[in-house]
Amino acid sequence: MSVFDGKKIVIIGDRDGIPGPAIAECLKNTQAEVVYSATECFV
């Protein structure tokens, strides 16, 4: 059981850090639902 089980997740990744799709891939084996995933550039 994970703390993410049954949760809806919004992912905002960083272009120079960890991109959104990489975070979403890490959550793939949980029961979380990724409702939005993006990679932004914070300047």
C-alpha distance matrix in Angstrom:
0.0 3.8 6.9 8.4 6.9 10.2 12.2 15.6 16.4 20.0 20.7 24.1 24.8 28.0 30.7 31.5 28.0 24.8 25.4 23.2 22.6 21.4 18.7 17.8 17.7 15.1 12.8 13.7 10.8 8.3 8.8 11.1 14.8 17.3 20.3 22.6 23.0 26.2 27.9 30.5 33.3 33.6 37.2
3.8 0.0 3.8 5.2 5.4 9.1 10.0 13.1 13.3 16.7 17.2 20.5 21.3 24.4 27.3 28.1 24.5 21.4 22.1 19.9 19.8 18.5 15.5 14.9 15.3 12.5 10.1 11.9 9.7 6.7 7.9 9.0 12.8 14.7 17.8 19.7 19.9 22.9 24.5 27.0 29.7 29.9 33.5
6.9 3.8 0.0 3.8 5.7 8.6 8.3 11.5 11.6 14.8 15.7 18.8 20.0 23.1 26.3 27.1 23.6 20.8 21.6 19.3 19.8 18.8 15.3 15.1 16.3 13.6 11.0 13.5 12.3 8.9 9.4 9.0 12.5 14.1 16.7 18.5 18.9 21.8 23.4 25.5 28.2 28.0 31.5
8.4 5.2 3.8 0.0 3.8 6.3 5.4 8.1 8.3 11.8 12.9 16.3 17.7 21.1 24.1 25.4 22.1 19.0 19.2 16.5 16.8 16.3 12.9 12.0 13.6 11.5 8.3 10.6 10.2 6.6 6.6 5.3 8.7 10.4 13.1 15.0 15.6 18.7 20.7 23.0 26.0 26.2 29.8
6.9 5.4 5.7 3.8 0.0 3.8 5.6 8.9 10.3 14.1 15.6 19.2 20.8 24.3 27.1 28.6 25.4 22.2 22.0 19.1 18.8 18.6 15.6 14.0 15.1 13.4 9.9 11.0 9.9 6.1 4.4 5.1 8.5 11.3 13.9 16.5 17.6 21.1 23.4 25.9 29.1 29.5 33.2
10.2 9.1 8.6 6.3 3.8 0.0 3.8 6.9 9.6 13.3 15.7 19.4 21.4 25.1 27.9 29.8 26.9 23.7 23.0 19.7 19.6 20.1 17.1 15.0 16.6 15.7 11.9 12.6 12.3 8.7 5.7 5.4 7.2 10.5 12.2 15.3 17.2 20.8 23.6 26.0 29.3 29.8 33.5
12.2 10.0 8.3 5.4 5.6 3.8 0.0 3.8 6.2 9.9 12.5 16.0 18.4 22.0 25.0 26.9 24.1 21.1 20.4 17.1 17.6 18.3 15.0 13.2 15.6 14.7 11.0 12.6 13.1 9.6 7.5 5.0 6.2 8.5 9.8 12.6 14.5 17.9 20.6 22.7 26.0 26.3 30.0
15.6 13.1 11.5 8.1 8.9 6.9 3.8 0.0 3.8 7.0 10.0 13.5 16.2 19.9 22.7 25.1 22.6 19.7 18.5 14.9 15.5 16.9 13.9 11.8 14.7 14.6 11.2 12.6 14.1 11.3 9.3 5.9 4.8 5.9 6.3 9.0 11.4 14.8 17.9 19.9 23.4 23.9 27.6
16.4 13.3 11.6 8.3 10.3 9.6 6.2 3.8 0.0 3.8 6.3 9.9 12.5 16.2 19.1 21.3 18.8 16.0 14.9 11.4 12.5 13.7 10.6 9.0 12.4 12.2 9.3 11.4 13.6 11.2 10.5 6.7 5.9 4.7 5.9 7.1 8.5 11.7 14.4 16.5 19.9 20.4 24.2
20.0 16.7 14.8 11.8 14.1 13.3 9.9 7.0 3.8 0.0 3.8 6.7 9.9 13.4 16.3 18.8 16.8 14.4 12.9 9.4 11.4 13.1 10.3 9.3 13.1 13.4 11.4 13.5 16.2 14.4 14.1 10.3 8.9 6.2 5.9 4.9 6.1 8.6 11.4 13.1 16.5 17.0 20.7
20.7 17.2 15.7 12.9 15.6 15.7 12.5 10.0 6.3 3.8 0.0 3.8 6.2 9.9 12.8 15.2 13.1 10.6 9.1 5.9 8.4 9.9 7.3 7.3 11.0 11.4 10.4 12.8 15.8 14.6 15.2 11.7 10.8 7.5 8.3 6.1 4.6 6.3 8.3 10.4 13.7 14.5 18.3
24.1 20.5 18.8 16.3 19.2 19.4 16.0 13.5 9.9 6.7 3.8 0.0 3.8 6.8 9.8 12.3 10.8 9.2 7.8 5.7 9.3 10.7 8.8 9.9 13.2 13.7 13.5 15.9 19.0 18.1 19.0 15.5 14.5 11.0 11.3 8.2 6.0 5.1 5.8 6.9 10.0 10.7 14.5
24.8 21.3 20.0 17.7 20.8 21.4 18.4 16.2 12.5 9.9 6.2 3.8 0.0 3.8 6.7 8.9 7.3 5.6 4.4 4.1 7.8 8.4 7.5 9.6 12.2 12.7 13.5 15.9 18.9 18.7 20.2 17.0 16.5 13.0 13.9 10.8 7.7 6.0 4.4 6.1 8.6 9.8 13.4
28.0 24.4 23.1 21.1 24.3 25.1 22.0 19.9 16.2 13.4 9.9 6.8 3.8 0.0 3.8 5.5 4.9 5.5 5.3 7.2 10.4 10.5 10.4 13.0 15.0 15.4 16.8 19.1 22.1 22.1 23.8 20.7 20.2 16.8 17.5 14.2 11.0 8.5 5.4 5.2 5.9 7.0 10.3
30.7 27.3 26.3 24.1 27.1 27.9 25.0 22.7 19.1 16.3 12.8 9.8 6.7 3.8 0.0 3.8 5.6 6.8 5.8 8.7 11.0 11.2 12.4 14.6 16.1 17.1 18.9 20.7 23.8 24.3 26.2 23.3 22.5 18.9 19.6 16.2 12.7 9.7 5.9 5.7 5.3 7.8 10.2
31.5 28.1 27.1 25.4 28.6 29.8 26.9 25.1 21.3 18.8 15.2 12.3 8.9 5.5 3.8 0.0 3.8 6.9 7.8 11.2 13.5 12.7 13.7 16.7 17.7 18.1 20.3 22.4 25.2 25.7 28.0 25.2 25.0 21.5 22.6 19.3 15.9 13.1 9.5 9.0 7.4 8.7 10.2
28.0 24.5 23.6 22.1 25.4 26.9 24.1 22.6 18.8 16.8 13.1 10.8 7.3 4.9 5.6 3.8 0.0 3.8 6.4 9.6 11.9 10.4 10.9 14.2 15.2 15.0 17.3 19.7 22.1 22.6 25.0 22.4 22.5 19.4 20.9 18.0 14.6 12.6 9.5 9.9 9.5 10.2 12.4
24.8 21.4 20.8 19.0 22.2 23.7 21.1 19.7 16.0 14.4 10.6 9.2 5.6 5.5 6.8 6.9 3.8 0.0 3.8 6.6 8.6 6.7 7.2 10.5 11.4 11.3 13.6 15.9 18.4 19.0 21.4 18.9 19.2 16.1 18.0 15.4 11.9 10.8 8.4 10.1 11.1 12.3 15.2
25.4 22.1 21.6 19.2 22.0 23.0 20.4 18.5 14.9 12.9 9.1 7.8 4.4 5.3 5.8 7.8 6.4 3.8 0.0 3.8 5.7 5.5 6.8 9.0 10.3 11.4 13.3 14.9 18.0 18.7 20.7 18.1 17.6 14.2 15.7 12.8 9.1 7.6 5.3 8.1 9.9 12.1 15.2
23.2 19.9 19.3 16.5 19.1 19.7 17.1 14.9 11.4 9.4 5.9 5.7 4.1 7.2 8.7 11.2 9.6 6.6 3.8 0.0 3.8 5.4 5.2 6.2 8.7 10.1 10.9 12.6 16.0 16.2 17.7 14.8 14.0 10.5 11.9 9.2 5.5 5.1 5.0 8.5 11.4 13.4 16.9
22.6 19.8 19.8 16.8 18.8 19.6 17.6 15.5 12.5 11.4 8.4 9.3 7.8 10.4 11.0 13.5 11.9 8.6 5.7 3.8 0.0 3.8 5.4 4.9 6.1 8.7 9.9 10.4 14.0 15.0 16.7 14.3 13.5 10.2 12.2 10.1 6.7 7.3 7.8 11.5 14.4 16.8 20.2
21.4 18.5 18.8 16.3 18.6 20.1 18.3 16.9 13.7 13.1 9.9 10.7 8.4 10.5 11.2 12.7 10.4 6.7 5.5 5.4 3.8 0.0 3.8 5.4 5.1 6.5 9.0 10.0 13.0 14.3 16.7 14.8 14.9 12.2 14.8 13.1 9.7 10.3 9.8 13.2 15.4 17.5 20.7
18.7 15.5 15.3 12.9 15.6 17.1 15.0 13.9 10.6 10.3 7.3 8.8 7.5 10.4 12.4 13.7 10.9 7.2 6.8 5.2 5.4 3.8 0.0 3.8 5.4 5.2 6.6 9.0 11.7 12.1 14.3 12.1 12.5 10.0 12.8 11.4 8.7 10.0 10.2 13.2 15.8 17.1 20.6
17.8 14.9 15.1 12.0 14.0 15.0 13.2 11.8 9.0 9.3 7.3 9.9 9.6 13.0 14.6 16.7 14.2 10.5 9.0 6.2 4.9 5.4 3.8 0.0 3.8 5.4 5.2 6.4 9.8 10.2 11.9 9.7 9.5 7.0 10.1 9.4 7.2 9.7 11.1 14.6 17.6 19.3 23.0
17.7 15.3 16.3 13.6 15.1 16.6 15.6 14.7 12.4 13.1 11.0 13.2 12.2 15.0 16.1 17.7 15.2 11.4 10.3 8.7 6.1 5.1 5.4 3.8 0.0 3.8 5.4 5.1 8.2 10.0 12.5 11.3 11.7 10.0 13.3 12.9 10.6 12.7 13.5 17.1 19.9 21.8 25.2
15.1 12.5 13.6 11.5 13.4 15.7 14.7 14.6 12.2 13.4 11.4 13.7 12.7 15.4 17.1 18.1 15.0 11.3 11.4 10.1 8.7 6.5 5.2 5.4 3.8 0.0 3.8 5.6 7.2 8.5 11.6 10.7 12.2 11.1 14.7 14.5 12.5 14.6 15.1 18.4 20.9 22.2 25.7
12.8 10.1 11.0 8.3 9.9 11.9 11.0 11.2 9.3 11.4 10.4 13.5 13.5 16.8 18.9 20.3 17.3 13.6 13.3 10.9 9.9 9.0 6.6 5.2 5.4 3.8 0.0 3.8 5.6 5.5 8.1 6.9 8.7 8.3 12.0 12.7 11.6 14.5 15.9 19.1 22.0 23.2 26.8
13.7 11.9 13.5 10.6 11.0 12.6 12.6 12.6 11.4 13.5 12.8 15.9 15.9 19.1 20.7 22.4 19.7 15.9 14.9 12.6 10.4 10.0 9.0 6.4 5.1 5.6 3.8 0.0 3.8 5.6 7.7 7.7 8.8 8.9 12.5 13.6 12.7 15.8 17.4 20.9 24.0 25.6 29.2
10.8 9.7 12.3 10.2 9.9 12.3 13.1 14.1 13.6 16.2 15.8 19.0 18.9 22.1 23.8 25.2 22.1 18.4 18.0 16.0 14.0 13.0 11.7 9.8 8.2 7.2 5.6 3.8 0.0 3.8 6.8 8.4 10.6 11.7 15.4 16.9 16.3 19.4 20.9 24.3 27.2 28.6 32.2
8.3 6.7 8.9 6.6 6.1 8.7 9.6 11.3 11.2 14.4 14.6 18.1 18.7 22.1 24.3 25.7 22.6 19.0 18.7 16.2 15.0 14.3 12.1 10.2 10.0 8.5 5.5 5.6 3.8 0.0 3.8 5.4 8.6 10.4 13.9 15.9 15.8 19.2 21.0 24.1 27.2 28.2 31.9
8.8 7.9 9.4 6.6 4.4 5.7 7.5 9.3 10.5 14.1 15.2 19.0 20.2 23.8 26.2 28.0 25.0 21.4 20.7 17.7 16.7 16.7 14.3 11.9 12.5 11.6 8.1 7.7 6.8 3.8 0.0 3.8 6.6 9.6 12.6 15.3 16.2 19.8 22.2 25.2 28.5 29.5 33.2
11.1 9.0 9.0 5.3 5.1 5.4 5.0 5.9 6.7 10.3 11.7 15.5 17.0 20.7 23.3 25.2 22.4 18.9 18.1 14.8 14.3 14.8 12.1 9.7 11.3 10.7 6.9 7.7 8.4 5.4 3.8 0.0 3.8 6.3 9.3 11.8 12.9 16.5 19.0 21.8 25.2 26.0 29.8
14.8 12.8 12.5 8.7 8.5 7.2 6.2 4.8 5.9 8.9 10.8 14.5 16.5 20.2 22.5 25.0 22.5 19.2 17.6 14.0 13.5 14.9 12.5 9.5 11.7 12.2 8.7 8.8 10.6 8.6 6.6 3.8 0.0 3.8 6.0 9.1 10.8 14.6 17.6 20.4 24.0 25.2 29.0
17.3 14.7 14.1 10.4 11.3 10.5 8.5 5.9 4.7 6.2 7.5 11.0 13.0 16.8 18.9 21.5 19.4 16.1 14.2 10.5 10.2 12.2 10.0 7.0 10.0 11.1 8.3 8.9 11.7 10.4 9.6 6.3 3.8 0.0 3.8 5.7 7.0 10.8 13.9 16.7 20.3 21.6 25.4
20.3 17.8 16.7 13.1 13.9 12.2 9.8 6.3 5.9 5.9 8.3 11.3 13.9 17.5 19.6 22.6 20.9 18.0 15.7 11.9 12.2 14.8 12.8 10.1 13.3 14.7 12.0 12.5 15.4 13.9 12.6 9.3 6.0 3.8 0.0 3.8 7.0 10.5 14.0 16.3 20.1 21.4 25.1
22.6 19.7 18.5 15.0 16.5 15.3 12.6 9.0 7.1 4.9 6.1 8.2 10.8 14.2 16.2 19.3 18.0 15.4 12.8 9.2 10.1 13.1 11.4 9.4 12.9 14.5 12.7 13.6 16.9 15.9 15.3 11.8 9.1 5.7 3.8 0.0 3.8 6.8 10.4 12.6 16.4 17.8 21.5
23.0 19.9 18.9 15.6 17.6 17.2 14.5 11.4 8.5 6.1 4.6 6.0 7.7 11.0 12.7 15.9 14.6 11.9 9.1 5.5 6.7 9.7 8.7 7.2 10.6 12.5 11.6 12.7 16.3 15.8 16.2 12.9 10.8 7.0 7.0 3.8 0.0 3.8 7.1 9.9 13.7 15.5 19.2
26.2 22.9 21.8 18.7 21.1 20.8 17.9 14.8 11.7 8.6 6.3 5.1 6.0 8.5 9.7 13.1 12.6 10.8 7.6 5.1 7.3 10.3 10.0 9.7 12.7 14.6 14.5 15.8 19.4 19.2 19.8 16.5 14.6 10.8 10.5 6.8 3.8 0.0 3.8 6.4 10.1 12.3 15.8
27.9 24.5 23.4 20.7 23.4 23.6 20.6 17.9 14.4 11.4 8.3 5.8 4.4 5.4 5.9 9.5 9.5 8.4 5.3 5.0 7.8 9.8 10.2 11.1 13.5 15.1 15.9 17.4 20.9 21.0 22.2 19.0 17.6 13.9 14.0 10.4 7.1 3.8 0.0 3.8 7.0 9.6 13.0
30.5 27.0 25.5 23.0 25.9 26.0 22.7 19.9 16.5 13.1 10.4 6.9 6.1 5.2 5.7 9.0 9.9 10.1 8.1 8.5 11.5 13.2 13.2 14.6 17.1 18.4 19.1 20.9 24.3 24.1 25.2 21.8 20.4 16.7 16.3 12.6 9.9 6.4 3.8 0.0 3.8 6.3 9.5
33.3 29.7 28.2 26.0 29.1 29.3 26.0 23.4 19.9 16.5 13.7 10.0 8.6 5.9 5.3 7.4 9.5 11.1 9.9 11.4 14.4 15.4 15.8 17.6 19.9 20.9 22.0 24.0 27.2 27.2 28.5 25.2 24.0 20.3 20.1 16.4 13.7 10.1 7.0 3.8 0.0 3.8 6.2
33.6 29.9 28.0 26.2 29.5 29.8 26.3 23.9 20.4 17.0 14.5 10.7 9.8 7.0 7.8 8.7 10.2 12.3 12.1 13.4 16.8 17.5 17.1 19.3 21.8 22.2 23.2 25.6 28.6 28.2 29.5 26.0 25.2 21.6 21.4 17.8 15.5 12.3 9.6 6.3 3.8 0.0 3.8
37.2 33.5 31.5 29.8 33.2 33.5 30.0 27.6 24.2 20.7 18.3 14.5 13.4 10.3 10.2 10.2 12.4 15.2 15.2 16.9 20.2 20.7 20.6 23.0 25.2 25.7 26.8 29.2 32.2 31.9 33.2 29.8 29.0 25.4 25.1 21.5 19.2 15.8 13.0 9.5 6.2 3.8 0.0
